[in-house]
Amino acid sequence: VLTVKNVITNDLDGTSKVLESKFTLVDLAGSERQKTTDAAGERLKEASMINNSLLCLGQVINSLVDREKGKERHVPFRDSKLTFLLRDSWGGNSKTCLV
């Protein structure tokens, strides 16, 4: 995870303007089937946590889509560290791109 936060403050003509931006890069490492990778021990535990984070990310995206369609739905940002970290990237005037 790499997060870069930029805050610019301008004091022109006695008015104060603040421009705040945040850029976050996350390498999701991919979802892997545990049987085919022959992972064991710590590597198996890490793969399970990655798969869980990706599942939670999918649930957050589905909840946000449902909200856009007018359904009242809770968005589970706190279900994983990944979704909690990215919670600012999903609302307001933010731009989000998944590659």
BAVEX-750994 format. One record per atom (N, C-alpha, C, O): residue in one letter; atom name; x, y, z. Coordinates in nm, 2 decimals, always signed. Layout:
@rest: A, atom: CA, px: X, py: Y, pz: Z .
...
***
This chain:
@rest: V, atom: N, px: +0.09, py: -0.12, pz: +0.00 .
@rest: V, atom: CA, px: +0.00, py: +0.00, pz: +0.00 .
@rest: V, atom: C, px: +0.09, py: +0.12, pz: +0.00 .
@rest: V, atom: O, px: +0.18, py: +0.14, pz: +0.08 .
@rest: L, atom: N, px: +0.06, py: +0.21, pz: -0.09 .
@rest: L, atom: CA, px: +0.13, py: +0.34, pz: -0.10 .
@rest: L, atom: C, px: +0.03, py: +0.45, pz: -0.10 .
@rest: L, atom: O, px: -0.05, py: +0.45, pz: -0.19 .
@rest: T, atom: N, px: +0.03, py: +0.54, pz: -0.01 .
@rest: T, atom: CA, px: -0.06, py: +0.66, pz: +0.00 .
@rest: T, atom: C, px: +0.02, py: +0.78, pz: +0.00 .
@rest: T, atom: O, px: +0.11, py: +0.80, pz: +0.08 .
@rest: V, atom: N, px: -0.02, py: +0.87, pz: -0.10 .
@rest: V, atom: CA, px: +0.05, py: +1.00, pz: -0.10 .
@rest: V, atom: C, px: -0.06, py: +1.11, pz: -0.08 .
@rest: V, atom: O, px: -0.16, py: +1.11, pz: -0.15 .
@rest: K, atom: N, px: -0.05, py: +1.19, pz: +0.02 .
@rest: K, atom: CA, px: -0.15, py: +1.29, pz: +0.05 .
@rest: K, atom: C, px: -0.09, py: +1.43, pz: +0.02 .
@rest: K, atom: O, px: +0.03, py: +1.46, pz: +0.07 .
@rest: N, atom: N, px: -0.16, py: +1.52, pz: -0.05 .
@rest: N, atom: CA, px: -0.11, py: +1.65, pz: -0.08 .
@rest: N, atom: C, px: -0.21, py: +1.75, pz: -0.03 .
@rest: N, atom: O, px: -0.33, py: +1.74, pz: -0.07 .
@rest: V, atom: N, px: -0.17, py: +1.85, pz: +0.04 .
@rest: V, atom: CA, px: -0.26, py: +1.96, pz: +0.09 .
@rest: V, atom: C, px: -0.20, py: +2.09, pz: +0.05 .
@rest: V, atom: O, px: -0.08, py: +2.12, pz: +0.08 .
@rest: I, atom: N, px: -0.27, py: +2.17, pz: -0.02 .
@rest: I, atom: CA, px: -0.23, py: +2.30, pz: -0.07 .
@rest: I, atom: C, px: -0.32, py: +2.41, pz: -0.01 .
@rest: I, atom: O, px: -0.44, py: +2.40, pz: -0.02 .
@rest: T, atom: N, px: -0.27, py: +2.51, pz: +0.05 .
@rest: T, atom: CA, px: -0.34, py: +2.62, pz: +0.11 .
@rest: T, atom: C, px: -0.30, py: +2.75, pz: +0.05 .
@rest: T, atom: O, px: -0.18, py: +2.78, pz: +0.04 .
@rest: N, atom: N, px: -0.40, py: +2.82, pz: +0.00 .
@rest: N, atom: CA, px: -0.38, py: +2.95, pz: -0.07 .
@rest: N, atom: C, px: -0.45, py: +3.06, pz: +0.01 .
@rest: N, atom: O, px: -0.57, py: +3.04, pz: +0.05 .
@rest: D, atom: N, px: -0.38, py: +3.17, pz: +0.05 .
@rest: D, atom: CA, px: -0.44, py: +3.28, pz: +0.11 .
@rest: D, atom: C, px: -0.44, py: +3.40, pz: +0.02 .
@rest: D, atom: O, px: -0.34, py: +3.48, pz: +0.02 .
@rest: L, atom: N, px: -0.54, py: +3.41, pz: -0.07 .
@rest: L, atom: CA, px: -0.54, py: +3.52, pz: -0.17 .
@rest: L, atom: C, px: -0.66, py: +3.61, pz: -0.13 .
@rest: L, atom: O, px: -0.77, py: +3.56, pz: -0.10 .
@rest: D, atom: N, px: -0.63, py: +3.74, pz: -0.13 .
@rest: D, atom: CA, px: -0.74, py: +3.84, pz: -0.11 .
@rest: D, atom: C, px: -0.81, py: +3.82, pz: +0.03 .
@rest: D, atom: O, px: -0.93, py: +3.85, pz: +0.04 .
@rest: G, atom: N, px: -0.74, py: +3.76, pz: +0.13 .
@rest: G, atom: CA, px: -0.80, py: +3.75, pz: +0.26 .
@rest: G, atom: C, px: -0.89, py: +3.62, pz: +0.27 .
@rest: G, atom: O, px: -0.94, py: +3.59, pz: +0.37 .
@rest: T, atom: N, px: -0.91, py: +3.55, pz: +0.16 .
@rest: T, atom: CA, px: -0.98, py: +3.42, pz: +0.16 .
@rest: T, atom: C, px: -0.89, py: +3.31, pz: +0.16 .
@rest: T, atom: O, px: -0.78, py: +3.31, pz: +0.10 .
@rest: S, atom: N, px: -0.92, py: +3.20, pz: +0.23 .
@rest: S, atom: CA, px: -0.84, py: +3.09, pz: +0.24 .
@rest: S, atom: C, px: -0.90, py: +2.97, pz: +0.17 .
@rest: S, atom: O, px: -1.02, py: +2.94, pz: +0.19 .
@rest: K, atom: N, px: -0.83, py: +2.91, pz: +0.07 .
@rest: K, atom: CA, px: -0.87, py: +2.80, pz: +0.00 .
@rest: K, atom: C, px: -0.78, py: +2.68, pz: +0.03 .
@rest: K, atom: O, px: -0.66, py: +2.70, pz: +0.03 .
@rest: V, atom: N, px: -0.84, py: +2.56, pz: +0.05 .
@rest: V, atom: CA, px: -0.76, py: +2.45, pz: +0.08 .
@rest: V, atom: C, px: -0.79, py: +2.34, pz: -0.03 .
@rest: V, atom: O, px: -0.91, py: +2.31, pz: -0.05 .
@rest: L, atom: N, px: -0.69, py: +2.29, pz: -0.10 .
@rest: L, atom: CA, px: -0.71, py: +2.18, pz: -0.19 .
@rest: L, atom: C, px: -0.64, py: +2.06, pz: -0.14 .
@rest: L, atom: O, px: -0.52, py: +2.06, pz: -0.11 .
@rest: E, atom: N, px: -0.71, py: +1.95, pz: -0.12 .
@rest: E, atom: CA, px: -0.66, py: +1.83, pz: -0.06 .
@rest: E, atom: C, px: -0.68, py: +1.72, pz: -0.16 .
@rest: E, atom: O, px: -0.79, py: +1.70, pz: -0.21 .
@rest: S, atom: N, px: -0.57, py: +1.64, pz: -0.18 .
@rest: S, atom: CA, px: -0.58, py: +1.53, pz: -0.27 .
@rest: S, atom: C, px: -0.51, py: +1.41, pz: -0.20 .
@rest: S, atom: O, px: -0.42, py: +1.42, pz: -0.12 .
@rest: K, atom: N, px: -0.55, py: +1.29, pz: -0.24 .
@rest: K, atom: CA, px: -0.50, py: +1.17, pz: -0.19 .
@rest: K, atom: C, px: -0.49, py: +1.07, pz: -0.30 .
@rest: K, atom: O, px: -0.58, py: +1.04, pz: -0.37 .
@rest: F, atom: N, px: -0.37, py: +1.00, pz: -0.31 .
@rest: F, atom: CA, px: -0.35, py: +0.91, pz: -0.42 .
@rest: F, atom: C, px: -0.30, py: +0.78, pz: -0.35 .
@rest: F, atom: O, px: -0.20, py: +0.78, pz: -0.28 .
@rest: T, atom: N, px: -0.38, py: +0.67, pz: -0.37 .
@rest: T, atom: CA, px: -0.35, py: +0.54, pz: -0.31 .
@rest: T, atom: C, px: -0.33, py: +0.43, pz: -0.41 .
@rest: T, atom: O, px: -0.41, py: +0.41, pz: -0.50 .
@rest: L, atom: N, px: -0.22, py: +0.36, pz: -0.40 .
@rest: L, atom: CA, px: -0.19, py: +0.25, pz: -0.48 .
@rest: L, atom: C, px: -0.19, py: +0.12, pz: -0.40 .
@rest: L, atom: O, px: -0.13, py: +0.12, pz: -0.29 .
@rest: V, atom: N, px: -0.27, py: +0.02, pz: -0.44 .
@rest: V, atom: CA, px: -0.27, py: -0.11, pz: -0.36 .
@rest: V, atom: C, px: -0.25, py: -0.22, pz: -0.46 .
@rest: V, atom: O, px: -0.32, py: -0.23, pz: -0.56 .
@rest: D, atom: N, px: -0.15, py: -0.31, pz: -0.43 .
@rest: D, atom: CA, px: -0.13, py: -0.43, pz: -0.51 .
@rest: D, atom: C, px: -0.21, py: -0.54, pz: -0.44 .
@rest: D, atom: O, px: -0.18, py: -0.58, pz: -0.33 .
@rest: L, atom: N, px: -0.32, py: -0.59, pz: -0.51 .
@rest: L, atom: CA, px: -0.40, py: -0.68, pz: -0.45 .
@rest: L, atom: C, px: -0.35, py: -0.83, pz: -0.46 .
@rest: L, atom: O, px: -0.41, py: -0.92, pz: -0.39 .
@rest: A, atom: N, px: -0.24, py: -0.85, pz: -0.53 .
@rest: A, atom: CA, px: -0.17, py: -0.98, pz: -0.54 .
@rest: A, atom: C, px: -0.26, py: -1.09, pz: -0.60 .
@rest: A, atom: O, px: -0.20, py: -1.20, pz: -0.61 .
@rest: G, atom: N, px: -0.38, py: -1.07, pz: -0.63 .
@rest: G, atom: CA, px: -0.46, py: -1.17, pz: -0.70 .
@rest: G, atom: C, px: -0.52, py: -1.27, pz: -0.61 .
@rest: G, atom: O, px: -0.47, py: -1.30, pz: -0.50 .
@rest: S, atom: N, px: -0.63, py: -1.32, pz: -0.65 .
@rest: S, atom: CA, px: -0.70, py: -1.43, pz: -0.58 .
@rest: S, atom: C, px: -0.65, py: -1.56, pz: -0.63 .
@rest: S, atom: O, px: -0.64, py: -1.58, pz: -0.75 .
@rest: E, atom: N, px: -0.61, py: -1.64, pz: -0.54 .
@rest: E, atom: CA, px: -0.55, py: -1.77, pz: -0.58 .
@rest: E, atom: C, px: -0.62, py: -1.89, pz: -0.51 .
@rest: E, atom: O, px: -0.67, py: -1.88, pz: -0.39 .
@rest: R, atom: N, px: -0.64, py: -2.00, pz: -0.58 .
@rest: R, atom: CA, px: -0.69, py: -2.12, pz: -0.53 .
@rest: R, atom: C, px: -0.58, py: -2.18, pz: -0.44 .
@rest: R, atom: O, px: -0.47, py: -2.21, pz: -0.48 .
@rest: Q, atom: N, px: -0.62, py: -2.21, pz: -0.32 .
@rest: Q, atom: CA, px: -0.52, py: -2.26, pz: -0.23 .
@rest: Q, atom: C, px: -0.48, py: -2.40, pz: -0.26 .
@rest: Q, atom: O, px: -0.36, py: -2.44, pz: -0.23 .
@rest: K, atom: N, px: -0.56, py: -2.48, pz: -0.32 .
@rest: K, atom: CA, px: -0.53, py: -2.62, pz: -0.35 .
@rest: K, atom: C, px: -0.42, py: -2.63, pz: -0.46 .
@rest: K, atom: O, px: -0.34, py: -2.71, pz: -0.46 .
@rest: T, atom: N, px: -0.43, py: -2.54, pz: -0.56 .
@rest: T, atom: CA, px: -0.34, py: -2.55, pz: -0.68 .
@rest: T, atom: C, px: -0.21, py: -2.48, pz: -0.65 .
@rest: T, atom: O, px: -0.11, py: -2.51, pz: -0.73 .
@rest: T, atom: N, px: -0.19, py: -2.40, pz: -0.55 .
@rest: T, atom: CA, px: -0.07, py: -2.33, pz: -0.52 .
@rest: T, atom: C, px: +0.03, py: -2.41, pz: -0.43 .
@rest: T, atom: O, px: +0.14, py: -2.38, pz: -0.41 .
@rest: D, atom: N, px: -0.03, py: -2.51, pz: -0.36 .
@rest: D, atom: CA, px: +0.05, py: -2.59, pz: -0.26 .
@rest: D, atom: C, px: +0.11, py: -2.50, pz: -0.15 .
@rest: D, atom: O, px: +0.22, py: -2.53, pz: -0.10 .
@rest: A, atom: N, px: +0.04, py: -2.40, pz: -0.12 .
@rest: A, atom: CA, px: +0.08, py: -2.31, pz: -0.01 .
@rest: A, atom: C, px: +0.06, py: -2.38, pz: +0.12 .
@rest: A, atom: O, px: -0.04, py: -2.45, pz: +0.14 .
@rest: A, atom: N, px: +0.15, py: -2.35, pz: +0.22 .
@rest: A, atom: CA, px: +0.14, py: -2.40, pz: +0.35 .
@rest: A, atom: C, px: +0.19, py: -2.30, pz: +0.45 .
@rest: A, atom: O, px: +0.27, py: -2.21, pz: +0.42 .
@rest: G, atom: N, px: +0.15, py: -2.31, pz: +0.57 .
@rest: G, atom: CA, px: +0.20, py: -2.23, pz: +0.68 .
@rest: G, atom: C, px: +0.16, py: -2.08, pz: +0.66 .
@rest: G, atom: O, px: +0.04, py: -2.05, pz: +0.64 .
@rest: E, atom: N, px: +0.26, py: -1.99, pz: +0.68 .
@rest: E, atom: CA, px: +0.24, py: -1.85, pz: +0.67 .
@rest: E, atom: C, px: +0.19, py: -1.80, pz: +0.53 .
@rest: E, atom: O, px: +0.10, py: -1.71, pz: +0.52 .
@rest: R, atom: N, px: +0.24, py: -1.87, pz: +0.43 .
@rest: R, atom: CA, px: +0.19, py: -1.84, pz: +0.29 .
@rest: R, atom: C, px: +0.05, py: -1.87, pz: +0.27 .
@rest: R, atom: O, px: -0.03, py: -1.79, pz: +0.21 .
@rest: L, atom: N, px: +0.00, py: -1.98, pz: +0.33 .
@rest: L, atom: CA, px: -0.14, py: -2.02, pz: +0.32 .
@rest: L, atom: C, px: -0.23, py: -1.92, pz: +0.40 .
@rest: L, atom: O, px: -0.34, py: -1.88, pz: +0.35 .
@rest: K, atom: N, px: -0.18, py: -1.88, pz: +0.51 .
@rest: K, atom: CA, px: -0.25, py: -1.78, pz: +0.59 .
@rest: K, atom: C, px: -0.26, py: -1.64, pz: +0.52 .
@rest: K, atom: O, px: -0.37, py: -1.58, pz: +0.52 .
@rest: E, atom: N, px: -0.15, py: -1.60, pz: +0.46 .
@rest: E, atom: CA, px: -0.15, py: -1.48, pz: +0.38 .
@rest: E, atom: C, px: -0.25, py: -1.48, pz: +0.26 .
@rest: E, atom: O, px: -0.32, py: -1.39, pz: +0.24 .
@rest: A, atom: N, px: -0.25, py: -1.59, pz: +0.19 .
@rest: A, atom: CA, px: -0.34, py: -1.61, pz: +0.08 .
@rest: A, atom: C, px: -0.49, py: -1.61, pz: +0.12 .
@rest: A, atom: O, px: -0.57, py: -1.55, pz: +0.05 .
@rest: S, atom: N, px: -0.51, py: -1.66, pz: +0.24 .
@rest: S, atom: CA, px: -0.65, py: -1.66, pz: +0.29 .
@rest: S, atom: C, px: -0.69, py: -1.52, pz: +0.33 .
@rest: S, atom: O, px: -0.81, py: -1.48, pz: +0.30 .
@rest: M, atom: N, px: -0.60, py: -1.44, pz: +0.38 .
@rest: M, atom: CA, px: -0.63, py: -1.30, pz: +0.42 .
@rest: M, atom: C, px: -0.65, py: -1.22, pz: +0.29 .
@rest: M, atom: O, px: -0.74, py: -1.13, pz: +0.29 .
@rest: I, atom: N, px: -0.57, py: -1.24, pz: +0.19 .
@rest: I, atom: CA, px: -0.59, py: -1.17, pz: +0.06 .
@rest: I, atom: C, px: -0.73, py: -1.20, pz: +0.00 .
@rest: I, atom: O, px: -0.80, py: -1.11, pz: -0.04 .
@rest: N, atom: N, px: -0.76, py: -1.33, pz: +0.00 .
@rest: N, atom: CA, px: -0.89, py: -1.37, pz: -0.06 .
@rest: N, atom: C, px: -1.01, py: -1.31, pz: +0.02 .
@rest: N, atom: O, px: -1.11, py: -1.27, pz: -0.04 .
@rest: N, atom: N, px: -0.99, py: -1.30, pz: +0.16 .
@rest: N, atom: CA, px: -1.10, py: -1.24, pz: +0.24 .
@rest: N, atom: C, px: -1.11, py: -1.09, pz: +0.21 .
@rest: N, atom: O, px: -1.22, py: -1.04, pz: +0.20 .
@rest: S, atom: N, px: -1.00, py: -1.02, pz: +0.19 .
@rest: S, atom: CA, px: -1.00, py: -0.88, pz: +0.16 .
@rest: S, atom: C, px: -1.07, py: -0.86, pz: +0.03 .
@rest: S, atom: O, px: -1.14, py: -0.76, pz: +0.01 .
@rest: L, atom: N, px: -1.04, py: -0.94, pz: -0.07 .
@rest: L, atom: CA, px: -1.10, py: -0.93, pz: -0.20 .
@rest: L, atom: C, px: -1.25, py: -0.95, pz: -0.20 .
@rest: L, atom: O, px: -1.33, py: -0.89, pz: -0.27 .
@rest: L, atom: N, px: -1.29, py: -1.05, pz: -0.12 .
@rest: L, atom: CA, px: -1.43, py: -1.07, pz: -0.10 .
@rest: L, atom: C, px: -1.50, py: -0.95, pz: -0.04 .
@rest: L, atom: O, px: -1.61, py: -0.91, pz: -0.08 .
@rest: C, atom: N, px: -1.44, py: -0.89, pz: +0.07 .
@rest: C, atom: CA, px: -1.50, py: -0.77, pz: +0.13 .
@rest: C, atom: C, px: -1.50, py: -0.66, pz: +0.03 .
@rest: C, atom: O, px: -1.60, py: -0.58, pz: +0.04 .
@rest: L, atom: N, px: -1.40, py: -0.64, pz: -0.05 .
@rest: L, atom: CA, px: -1.40, py: -0.54, pz: -0.15 .
@rest: L, atom: C, px: -1.51, py: -0.55, pz: -0.25 .
@rest: L, atom: O, px: -1.58, py: -0.45, pz: -0.28 .
@rest: G, atom: N, px: -1.54, py: -0.67, pz: -0.29 .
@rest: G, atom: CA, px: -1.66, py: -0.70, pz: -0.38 .
@rest: G, atom: C, px: -1.79, py: -0.67, pz: -0.31 .
@rest: G, atom: O, px: -1.88, py: -0.61, pz: -0.37 .
@rest: Q, atom: N, px: -1.80, py: -0.70, pz: -0.18 .
@rest: Q, atom: CA, px: -1.92, py: -0.66, pz: -0.11 .
@rest: Q, atom: C, px: -1.94, py: -0.51, pz: -0.09 .
@rest: Q, atom: O, px: -2.05, py: -0.46, pz: -0.10 .
@rest: V, atom: N, px: -1.83, py: -0.44, pz: -0.07 .
@rest: V, atom: CA, px: -1.84, py: -0.29, pz: -0.06 .
@rest: V, atom: C, px: -1.89, py: -0.24, pz: -0.20 .
@rest: V, atom: O, px: -1.97, py: -0.15, pz: -0.20 .
@rest: I, atom: N, px: -1.83, py: -0.28, pz: -0.31 .
@rest: I, atom: CA, px: -1.87, py: -0.23, pz: -0.44 .
@rest: I, atom: C, px: -2.01, py: -0.27, pz: -0.47 .
@rest: I, atom: O, px: -2.08, py: -0.18, pz: -0.52 .
@rest: N, atom: N, px: -2.06, py: -0.39, pz: -0.44 .
@rest: N, atom: CA, px: -2.20, py: -0.42, pz: -0.46 .
@rest: N, atom: C, px: -2.29, py: -0.34, pz: -0.38 .
@rest: N, atom: O, px: -2.40, py: -0.30, pz: -0.42 .
@rest: S, atom: N, px: -2.25, py: -0.31, pz: -0.25 .
@rest: S, atom: CA, px: -2.34, py: -0.22, pz: -0.17 .
@rest: S, atom: C, px: -2.34, py: -0.08, pz: -0.22 .
@rest: S, atom: O, px: -2.45, py: -0.02, pz: -0.22 .
@rest: L, atom: N, px: -2.23, py: -0.03, pz: -0.27 .
@rest: L, atom: CA, px: -2.23, py: +0.11, pz: -0.33 .
@rest: L, atom: C, px: -2.32, py: +0.11, pz: -0.46 .
@rest: L, atom: O, px: -2.39, py: +0.21, pz: -0.48 .
@rest: V, atom: N, px: -2.31, py: +0.01, pz: -0.54 .
@rest: V, atom: CA, px: -2.40, py: +0.00, pz: -0.66 .
@rest: V, atom: C, px: -2.54, py: +0.00, pz: -0.62 .
@rest: V, atom: O, px: -2.62, py: +0.07, pz: -0.68 .
@rest: D, atom: N, px: -2.58, py: -0.08, pz: -0.52 .
@rest: D, atom: CA, px: -2.72, py: -0.08, pz: -0.47 .
@rest: D, atom: C, px: -2.76, py: +0.05, pz: -0.42 .
@rest: D, atom: O, px: -2.88, py: +0.09, pz: -0.45 .
@rest: R, atom: N, px: -2.68, py: +0.12, pz: -0.35 .
@rest: R, atom: CA, px: -2.71, py: +0.26, pz: -0.30 .
@rest: R, atom: C, px: -2.74, py: +0.36, pz: -0.42 .
@rest: R, atom: O, px: -2.83, py: +0.44, pz: -0.41 .
@rest: E, atom: N, px: -2.66, py: +0.34, pz: -0.52 .
@rest: E, atom: CA, px: -2.68, py: +0.43, pz: -0.64 .
@rest: E, atom: C, px: -2.81, py: +0.40, pz: -0.71 .
@rest: E, atom: O, px: -2.87, py: +0.49, pz: -0.77 .
@rest: K, atom: N, px: -2.86, py: +0.28, pz: -0.70 .
@rest: K, atom: CA, px: -2.99, py: +0.24, pz: -0.75 .
@rest: K, atom: C, px: -3.11, py: +0.28, pz: -0.66 .
@rest: K, atom: O, px: -3.22, py: +0.25, pz: -0.69 .
@rest: G, atom: N, px: -3.08, py: +0.34, pz: -0.55 .
@rest: G, atom: CA, px: -3.18, py: +0.39, pz: -0.46 .
@rest: G, atom: C, px: -3.21, py: +0.30, pz: -0.34 .
@rest: G, atom: O, px: -3.30, py: +0.33, pz: -0.26 .
@rest: K, atom: N, px: -3.14, py: +0.18, pz: -0.33 .
@rest: K, atom: CA, px: -3.17, py: +0.09, pz: -0.22 .
@rest: K, atom: C, px: -3.09, py: +0.14, pz: -0.09 .
@rest: K, atom: O, px: -2.98, py: +0.19, pz: -0.10 .
@rest: E, atom: N, px: -3.16, py: +0.13, pz: +0.02 .
@rest: E, atom: CA, px: -3.09, py: +0.16, pz: +0.15 .
@rest: E, atom: C, px: -3.01, py: +0.04, pz: +0.19 .
@rest: E, atom: O, px: -3.06, py: -0.06, pz: +0.21 .
@rest: R, atom: N, px: -2.88, py: +0.06, pz: +0.19 .
@rest: R, atom: CA, px: -2.79, py: -0.05, pz: +0.22 .
@rest: R, atom: C, px: -2.67, py: +0.00, pz: +0.30 .
@rest: R, atom: O, px: -2.61, py: +0.10, pz: +0.27 .
@rest: H, atom: N, px: -2.63, py: -0.08, pz: +0.40 .
@rest: H, atom: CA, px: -2.51, py: -0.06, pz: +0.47 .
@rest: H, atom: C, px: -2.39, py: -0.09, pz: +0.39 .
@rest: H, atom: O, px: -2.39, py: -0.20, pz: +0.33 .
@rest: V, atom: N, px: -2.29, py: -0.01, pz: +0.39 .
@rest: V, atom: CA, px: -2.17, py: -0.03, pz: +0.32 .
@rest: V, atom: C, px: -2.06, py: -0.08, pz: +0.42 .
@rest: V, atom: O, px: -2.02, py: -0.01, pz: +0.51 .
@rest: P, atom: N, px: -2.02, py: -0.21, pz: +0.41 .
@rest: P, atom: CA, px: -1.93, py: -0.27, pz: +0.51 .
@rest: P, atom: C, px: -1.78, py: -0.23, pz: +0.50 .
@rest: P, atom: O, px: -1.70, py: -0.32, pz: +0.47 .
@rest: F, atom: N, px: -1.75, py: -0.10, pz: +0.52 .
@rest: F, atom: CA, px: -1.61, py: -0.06, pz: +0.50 .
@rest: F, atom: C, px: -1.52, py: -0.12, pz: +0.61 .
@rest: F, atom: O, px: -1.40, py: -0.14, pz: +0.59 .
@rest: R, atom: N, px: -1.58, py: -0.15, pz: +0.73 .
@rest: R, atom: CA, px: -1.49, py: -0.20, pz: +0.84 .
@rest: R, atom: C, px: -1.47, py: -0.35, pz: +0.84 .
@rest: R, atom: O, px: -1.41, py: -0.40, pz: +0.94 .
@rest: D, atom: N, px: -1.52, py: -0.42, pz: +0.74 .
@rest: D, atom: CA, px: -1.50, py: -0.57, pz: +0.74 .
@rest: D, atom: C, px: -1.36, py: -0.61, pz: +0.71 .
@rest: D, atom: O, px: -1.32, py: -0.73, pz: +0.74 .
@rest: S, atom: N, px: -1.28, py: -0.53, pz: +0.65 .
@rest: S, atom: CA, px: -1.14, py: -0.56, pz: +0.62 .
@rest: S, atom: C, px: -1.05, py: -0.44, pz: +0.63 .
@rest: S, atom: O, px: -1.10, py: -0.33, pz: +0.61 .
@rest: K, atom: N, px: -0.92, py: -0.46, pz: +0.65 .
@rest: K, atom: CA, px: -0.83, py: -0.35, pz: +0.65 .
@rest: K, atom: C, px: -0.82, py: -0.28, pz: +0.52 .
@rest: K, atom: O, px: -0.81, py: -0.15, pz: +0.51 .
@rest: L, atom: N, px: -0.83, py: -0.35, pz: +0.41 .
@rest: L, atom: CA, px: -0.83, py: -0.30, pz: +0.27 .
@rest: L, atom: C, px: -0.94, py: -0.20, pz: +0.25 .
@rest: L, atom: O, px: -0.92, py: -0.09, pz: +0.20 .
@rest: T, atom: N, px: -1.07, py: -0.24, pz: +0.28 .
@rest: T, atom: CA, px: -1.18, py: -0.16, pz: +0.25 .
@rest: T, atom: C, px: -1.18, py: -0.04, pz: +0.35 .
@rest: T, atom: O, px: -1.23, py: +0.07, pz: +0.31 .
@rest: F, atom: N, px: -1.14, py: -0.06, pz: +0.47 .
@rest: F, atom: CA, px: -1.13, py: +0.05, pz: +0.56 .
@rest: F, atom: C, px: -1.03, py: +0.16, pz: +0.52 .
@rest: F, atom: O, px: -1.05, py: +0.28, pz: +0.53 .
@rest: L, atom: N, px: -0.92, py: +0.11, pz: +0.46 .
@rest: L, atom: CA, px: -0.81, py: +0.20, pz: +0.41 .
@rest: L, atom: C, px: -0.86, py: +0.28, pz: +0.29 .
@rest: L, atom: O, px: -0.83, py: +0.39, pz: +0.27 .
@rest: L, atom: N, px: -0.94, py: +0.21, pz: +0.21 .
@rest: L, atom: CA, px: -0.99, py: +0.28, pz: +0.08 .
@rest: L, atom: C, px: -1.13, py: +0.35, pz: +0.09 .
@rest: L, atom: O, px: -1.18, py: +0.39, pz: -0.01 .
@rest: R, atom: N, px: -1.18, py: +0.36, pz: +0.21 .
@rest: R, atom: CA, px: -1.31, py: +0.42, pz: +0.23 .
@rest: R, atom: C, px: -1.33, py: +0.56, pz: +0.18 .
@rest: R, atom: O, px: -1.44, py: +0.60, pz: +0.13 .
@rest: D, atom: N, px: -1.22, py: +0.64, pz: +0.18 .
@rest: D, atom: CA, px: -1.23, py: +0.77, pz: +0.13 .
@rest: D, atom: C, px: -1.23, py: +0.78, pz: -0.03 .
@rest: D, atom: O, px: -1.27, py: +0.88, pz: -0.09 .
@rest: S, atom: N, px: -1.20, py: +0.67, pz: -0.09 .
@rest: S, atom: CA, px: -1.19, py: +0.66, pz: -0.23 .
@rest: S, atom: C, px: -1.32, py: +0.63, pz: -0.30 .
@rest: S, atom: O, px: -1.33, py: +0.63, pz: -0.43 .
@rest: W, atom: N, px: -1.42, py: +0.60, pz: -0.23 .
@rest: W, atom: CA, px: -1.55, py: +0.56, pz: -0.28 .
@rest: W, atom: C, px: -1.66, py: +0.66, pz: -0.29 .
@rest: W, atom: O, px: -1.76, py: +0.64, pz: -0.35 .
@rest: G, atom: N, px: -1.65, py: +0.77, pz: -0.22 .
@rest: G, atom: CA, px: -1.76, py: +0.87, pz: -0.22 .
@rest: G, atom: C, px: -1.72, py: +1.01, pz: -0.25 .
@rest: G, atom: O, px: -1.60, py: +1.04, pz: -0.28 .
@rest: G, atom: N, px: -1.81, py: +1.10, pz: -0.25 .
@rest: G, atom: CA, px: -1.79, py: +1.24, pz: -0.27 .
@rest: G, atom: C, px: -1.75, py: +1.27, pz: -0.41 .
@rest: G, atom: O, px: -1.81, py: +1.21, pz: -0.51 .
@rest: N, atom: N, px: -1.65, py: +1.35, pz: -0.43 .
@rest: N, atom: CA, px: -1.60, py: +1.38, pz: -0.57 .
@rest: N, atom: C, px: -1.47, py: +1.30, pz: -0.60 .
@rest: N, atom: O, px: -1.39, py: +1.35, pz: -0.68 .
@rest: S, atom: N, px: -1.45, py: +1.19, pz: -0.54 .
@rest: S, atom: CA, px: -1.33, py: +1.11, pz: -0.56 .
@rest: S, atom: C, px: -1.34, py: +1.03, pz: -0.70 .
@rest: S, atom: O, px: -1.45, py: +1.00, pz: -0.75 .
@rest: K, atom: N, px: -1.23, py: +1.00, pz: -0.75 .
@rest: K, atom: CA, px: -1.21, py: +0.92, pz: -0.87 .
@rest: K, atom: C, px: -1.14, py: +0.80, pz: -0.83 .
@rest: K, atom: O, px: -1.03, py: +0.80, pz: -0.77 .
@rest: T, atom: N, px: -1.20, py: +0.68, pz: -0.87 .
@rest: T, atom: CA, px: -1.14, py: +0.55, pz: -0.84 .
@rest: T, atom: C, px: -1.13, py: +0.47, pz: -0.96 .
@rest: T, atom: O, px: -1.22, py: +0.46, pz: -1.04 .
@rest: C, atom: N, px: -1.01, py: +0.40, pz: -0.98 .
@rest: C, atom: CA, px: -0.99, py: +0.32, pz: -1.09 .
@rest: C, atom: C, px: -0.93, py: +0.19, pz: -1.04 .
@rest: C, atom: O, px: -0.83, py: +0.18, pz: -0.97 .
@rest: L, atom: N, px: -0.99, py: +0.08, pz: -1.08 .
@rest: L, atom: CA, px: -0.94, py: -0.06, pz: -1.05 .
@rest: L, atom: C, px: -0.88, py: -0.12, pz: -1.18 .
@rest: L, atom: O, px: -0.95, py: -0.13, pz: -1.28 .
@rest: V, atom: N, px: -0.76, py: -0.16, pz: -1.17 .
@rest: V, atom: CA, px: -0.69, py: -0.21, pz: -1.29 .
@rest: V, atom: C, px: -0.66, py: -0.36, pz: -1.26 .
@rest: V, atom: O, px: -0.60, py: -0.42, pz: -1.35 .
***
